[in-house]
Amino acid sequence: MKCLICDKQDKVKFLDNYKLEIDKDEIFFKDIKIYQCNECDFSFVHPMPSSKTLNHFYEKVYRSDGRPPYLVGENYEEQKKHYLEDKNLSYLIYLTTLVDLSKIKSIYDFGGGDGDLGYALKRKFNQLQLFCTESDSYCEKILEERGYTNFKVFDEINQKFDLIITTHSLEHLSNINNIFKKFNEILTDKGYIFFEVPNCTDKYWSGRPYDSPHLLFYTKKSFEKLANIHGYEFINFSFSAYSFKQDHKNQKESQLNYYRGKKSVFSVNNLKRYFKRIIPDILITFRQDFLKAKRMRSEERMNWFVNNTGDNCYIRGILRKK
């Protein structure tokens, strides 16, 4: 098989078996294994799931109620507050430090989910026009409310944008070169791309609890190779977020909570559903405010704002057309 970045065959070797986050996901990610290109330091699954399978998974399954890492029984008002999470604050600091957003007119959010980052940026830069491609049925209402123009078919976009943002989307794709070719078509001259993806070095592979639903696995070297092939220069490249050890711990806890919830009617997940029906909204709001104040003082929260420690589980960067 060929590398999905450099197209070479002789450098691709078997790396590991594919690990499922949830056992029932085998119907979507059946019989696949992970291979690595030694030339690019880039890894990918084979055989790749079909487009039909992936479209159904991301439209109907990925953000379904109670599936990790999404919250059980979360209401719409709670969903709208996600833009205040630490990760988005970290993105805001990073982007506004390196790009003059006052000169940006349009943002295209690729795989943006609820559009949290674009929405947060527009609150400070009112001139921004927000666009996206997001097929997930769980996100449609909030994207519309936030003023996004949602292109349902990515290949049919025929206008240009000053800034493309894509955070934790590129690892879910089946063909990264095709996506970057389209990015070239829809990005203005000297336009920017801001990305963040998991950092899949040896530390990632050692001790990871699962791989799904990720299909592509990047490192600094592989992203530099990708950028060079498609004619981009780096404005900045950084290592960000938690340590690998903390990230693996978070993943394991999320996975265990899901399986505990499936085993018992008295599980944490089911109790959350029950209490949300009987507890007054004012008490729920009080609890949320209390937990928010607690997080404000946690050392774990600091990790979202400390980059380039040499042990960060994500990589991020800003690219510009040459």
TORLO-805116 format. One record per residue (C-alpha): x, y, z. Coordinates in nm, 3 decimals. Layout:
BEGIN
x/y/z
X/Y/Z;
...
% end
This chain:
BEGIN
x/y/z
0.000/0.000/0.000;
0.102/0.362/-0.049;
0.158/0.632/0.210;
-0.135/0.874/0.211;
0.102/1.174/0.218;
0.414/1.097/0.011;
0.261/0.818/-0.203;
0.562/0.587/-0.153;
0.512/0.212/-0.112;
0.846/0.076/0.005;
0.849/0.284/0.327;
0.513/0.162/0.468;
0.520/-0.105/0.740;
0.269/-0.260/0.979;
0.265/-0.072/1.311;
-0.007/-0.211/1.539;
-0.356/-0.350/1.569;
-0.640/-0.098/1.584;
-0.794/-0.045/1.929;
-1.163/0.034/1.963;
-1.297/0.291/2.207;
-1.633/0.113/2.222;
-1.670/-0.254/2.127;
-1.988/-0.203/1.925;
-1.796/0.033/1.693;
-1.654/-0.274/1.526;
-1.933/-0.243/1.271;
-1.780/0.090/1.158;
-1.409/0.007/1.193;
-1.402/-0.359/1.102;
-1.080/-0.552/1.034;
-0.856/-0.247/1.009;
-0.494/-0.221/1.121;
-0.244/0.062/1.156;
0.049/0.116/0.920;
0.329/0.370/0.932;
0.539/0.542/0.665;
0.900/0.566/0.781;
0.963/0.840/0.526;
0.693/1.076/0.664;
0.656/0.948/1.021;
0.286/0.933/0.936;
0.047/0.653/1.032;
-0.291/0.552/0.893;
-0.542/0.270/0.899;
-0.595/0.007/0.632;
-0.835/-0.093/0.493;
-0.999/0.249/0.518;
-1.371/0.248/0.609;
-1.599/0.346/0.322;
-1.731/0.700/0.282;
-2.086/0.572/0.336;
-1.987/0.414/0.667;
-1.802/0.722/0.790;
-2.081/0.960/0.685;
-2.338/0.762/0.883;
-2.110/0.742/1.187;
-2.044/1.118/1.202;
-2.399/1.224/1.114;
-2.587/0.997/1.355;
-2.357/0.825/1.604;
-2.048/1.028/1.700;
-2.216/1.288/1.926;
-2.507/1.075/2.042;
-2.621/1.108/2.404;
-2.389/0.944/2.658;
-2.119/0.844/2.413;
-1.773/0.944/2.541;
-1.662/1.213/2.568;
-2.004/1.376/2.530;
-2.226/1.435/2.832;
-2.532/1.235/2.925;
-2.863/1.418/2.905;
-2.700/1.753/2.835;
-2.952/2.018/2.738;
-2.920/2.277/2.466;
-2.833/2.564/2.701;
-2.543/2.362/2.845;
-2.424/2.273/2.496;
-2.403/2.642/2.405;
-2.161/2.712/2.691;
-1.888/2.485/2.558;
-1.721/2.777/2.384;
-1.604/2.891/2.730;
-1.400/2.574/2.787;
-1.027/2.601/2.852;
-0.931/2.457/2.513;
-1.110/2.741/2.333;
-0.945/2.999/2.559;
-0.612/2.843/2.467;
-0.697/2.865/2.096;
-0.799/3.230/2.135;
-0.470/3.327/2.297;
-0.269/3.139/2.035;
-0.455/3.264/1.727;
-0.489/3.628/1.826;
-0.120/3.644/1.919;
-0.001/3.520/1.580;
-0.268/3.643/1.336;
-0.412/3.994/1.309;
-0.781/3.898/1.325;
-0.889/4.257/1.261;
-0.780/4.204/0.898;
-0.962/3.872/0.859;
-1.306/3.892/0.694;
-1.411/3.529/0.660;
-1.346/3.208/0.852;
-1.412/2.858/0.725;
-1.444/2.607/1.010;
-1.372/2.258/0.877;
-1.541/1.994/1.090;
-1.617/2.258/1.350;
-1.885/2.075/1.547;
-2.085/2.341/1.731;
-1.862/2.617/1.592;
-1.732/2.713/1.937;
-1.404/2.869/1.826;
-1.548/3.072/1.539;
-1.829/3.193/1.764;
-1.579/3.295/2.034;
-1.371/3.485/1.777;
-1.672/3.665/1.634;
-1.767/3.794/1.979;
-1.443/3.994/1.974;
-1.417/4.058/1.598;
-1.763/4.150/1.477;
-1.664/4.178/1.110;
-1.604/3.804/1.080;
-1.829/3.598/0.855;
-1.855/3.235/0.966;
-1.874/2.935/0.733;
-1.836/2.563/0.791;
-1.894/2.212/0.668;
-2.053/2.006/0.945;
-2.282/1.713/0.870;
-2.345/1.611/1.232;
-2.720/1.636/1.299;
-2.653/1.719/1.666;
-2.483/2.048/1.565;
-2.721/2.192/1.306;
-2.938/2.402/1.538;
-2.656/2.573/1.726;
-2.457/2.647/1.408;
-2.760/2.817/1.257;
-2.820/3.018/1.575;
-2.457/3.134/1.576;
-2.481/3.266/1.220;
-2.280/3.000/1.039;
-2.333/2.928/0.671;
-2.305/2.550/0.657;
-2.193/2.402/0.325;
-2.330/2.049/0.332;
-2.109/1.933/0.045;
-1.742/2.022/0.092;
-1.642/1.969/-0.273;
-1.905/2.215/-0.396;
-1.768/2.522/-0.209;
-1.688/2.787/-0.471;
-1.578/3.088/-0.267;
-1.261/3.184/-0.082;
-1.183/3.245/0.286;
-0.910/3.433/0.471;
-0.869/3.178/0.751;
-0.941/2.806/0.775;
-0.963/2.661/1.124;
-0.966/2.288/1.184;
-0.920/2.152/1.534;
-0.932/1.777/1.593;
-1.090/1.702/1.258;
-0.799/1.608/1.031;
-0.736/1.284/1.223;
-1.088/1.164/1.132;
-1.039/1.184/0.755;
-0.978/0.909/0.502;
-0.768/1.114/0.254;
-0.568/1.414/0.376;
-0.414/1.510/0.039;
-0.756/1.560/-0.121;
-0.860/1.785/0.167;
-0.549/2.003/0.137;
-0.597/2.034/-0.239;
-0.945/2.172/-0.170;
-0.806/2.400/0.103;
-0.576/2.549/-0.161;
-0.874/2.625/-0.384;
-1.084/2.797/-0.118;
-0.811/2.989/0.066;
-0.728/3.346/-0.038;
-0.373/3.440/-0.140;
-0.159/3.453/0.176;
-0.452/3.303/0.365;
-0.401/3.106/0.688;
-0.480/2.760/0.820;
-0.493/2.701/1.195;
-0.492/2.332/1.297;
-0.461/2.111/1.601;
-0.437/1.730/1.600;
-0.310/1.456/1.836;
0.068/1.427/1.856;
0.131/1.065/1.757;
0.492/1.004/1.854;
0.621/0.690/2.029;
0.480/0.826/2.357;
0.134/0.832/2.202;
0.148/0.470/2.088;
0.283/0.346/2.421;
-0.004/0.302/2.666;
-0.285/0.446/2.454;
-0.621/0.294/2.554;
-0.781/0.317/2.209;
-0.754/0.460/1.856;
-1.110/0.490/1.726;
-1.256/0.687/1.568;
-0.923/0.833/1.446;
-0.797/0.715/1.108;
-0.486/0.931/1.049;
-0.202/0.987/1.298;
0.033/1.285/1.266;
0.367/1.399/1.404;
0.562/1.722/1.355;
0.759/1.560/1.073;
0.451/1.434/0.889;
0.276/1.770/0.910;
0.586/1.950/0.783;
0.592/1.705/0.490;
0.223/1.764/0.422;
0.260/2.144/0.432;
0.560/2.139/0.197;
0.385/1.919/-0.061;
0.088/2.156/-0.077;
0.281/2.484/-0.080;
0.247/2.618/0.275;
0.493/2.776/0.513;
0.473/2.758/0.891;
0.406/3.080/1.077;
0.429/2.880/1.398;
0.443/2.520/1.515;
0.378/2.427/1.878;
0.324/2.130/2.106;
0.019/2.184/2.325;
-0.218/2.060/2.599;
-0.179/1.776/2.849;
0.109/1.534/2.898;
0.072/1.197/2.725;
0.030/1.031/3.064;
-0.256/1.263/3.163;
-0.421/1.230/2.823;
-0.415/0.849/2.842;
-0.560/0.869/3.194;
-0.843/1.093/3.075;
-0.922/0.856/2.789;
-0.929/0.552/3.016;
-1.163/0.723/3.263;
-1.400/0.825/2.986;
-1.401/0.472/2.847;
-1.457/0.309/3.188;
-1.742/0.548/3.272;
-1.915/0.451/2.950;
-1.898/0.079/3.025;
-2.003/0.126/3.388;
-2.306/0.317/3.263;
-2.407/0.028/3.039;
-2.392/-0.234/3.317;
-2.620/-0.090/3.581;
-2.950/0.097/3.602;
-2.795/0.274/3.902;
-2.497/0.395/3.703;
-2.366/0.752/3.718;
-2.502/0.815/3.369;
-2.853/0.698/3.447;
-2.859/0.882/3.781;
-2.760/1.203/3.599;
-3.061/1.163/3.373;
-3.294/1.103/3.668;
-3.173/1.393/3.882;
-3.193/1.636/3.592;
-3.566/1.561/3.574;
-3.639/1.617/3.944;
-3.386/1.878/4.064;
-3.479/2.245/4.010;
-3.277/2.429/3.745;
-3.152/2.678/4.005;
-2.972/2.399/4.196;
-2.819/2.261/3.878;
-2.694/2.610/3.788;
-2.548/2.652/4.137;
-2.362/2.322/4.105;
-2.226/2.417/3.761;
-2.102/2.751/3.896;
-1.937/2.574/4.189;
-1.758/2.327/3.963;
-1.648/2.610/3.733;
-1.496/2.796/4.029;
-1.320/2.477/4.139;
-1.169/2.429/3.793;
-1.042/2.785/3.798;
-0.804/2.684/4.077;
-0.694/2.344/3.947;
-0.341/2.275/3.828;
-0.479/2.045/3.560;
-0.651/2.346/3.403;
-0.312/2.518/3.371;
-0.193/2.250/3.130;
-0.416/2.385/2.853;
-0.215/2.708/2.862;
0.139/2.565/2.889;
0.282/2.464/2.552;
0.610/2.316/2.427;
0.701/2.122/2.741;
0.839/1.833/2.536;
0.560/1.605/2.656;
0.242/1.755/2.505;
-0.019/1.525/2.356;
-0.129/1.763/2.075;
0.042/1.953/1.796;
-0.090/2.279/1.656;
0.025/2.529/1.402;
-0.054/2.815/1.168;
0.018/2.771/0.798;
0.019/3.036/0.527;
0.017/3.000/0.152;
0.361/3.065/0.004;
% end
